[in-house]
Amino acid sequence: LKNASSDVLREAARRAGLRTLAEDGWRLVRLGITTVEEVLSVTTAKEVALTAKDGVLAGN
């Protein structure tokens, strides 16, 4: 993984059970701990799009 792309590193981290900031943010929104606005203010559009693609916004 030393010279791996960010996509490869992201996938390896997901397989290891790690969450992105956006994923954990949406989990906290579902629990009522934070707001959608807060998650959007601290994450990038790319990260939000990848999170949506992975099904996290649907609670998967």
N, C-alpha and C positions, 0 to 999 in steps of 0.2 A: 504493500500500500504506500510505500515511500514516495513514489512518483505518480500516484494515481490522480485522476481528475476529480473535481469536486463531486461529480455525479457518482463516481465509483465510491468515494469516501462516504457520501450520504447514504448510499444503498448498504454499505457495510455497517454503518452506524445503526440503520433501521433494523437490519438483521440481528444486531446485538441488543435490540430493545430500546435504543435511545430515541427520544423525541426531539423534534425541532422546537424552537421557541414558538413558532406559529401553532404547531400541534398542541403543545401544552397550553398555550393561550386559549385555543378553542375549547379545550377540555375545561379550563377554568370558567369560560363563558357559560358552558352547559351547566356547570355547578353553581352558577350565580355569583361567583367570586370576583369576576372582572367583567368588563364591558367589551362589546365588539369594537368600539372606538379605541379603547386602550390597546387591544391586540393589533389593530391596523396601524396604530401610531408607532409601534415598536418593531414591526416586521416589514420586510420588503414585499413589493408586489410579486416578485418571482417566488418567494417563499410561500406566500398565500396561495398562489396559483398551483404550486407543487403540492401543497397540503390539500387543496380541493381535489386535485387529480388523484391523490392517494386515498380519497374517501374519508378523510378525517372530519370534514365539516358535516358529514352525515352521521358521525358518531361511530365510525368503524375503527 
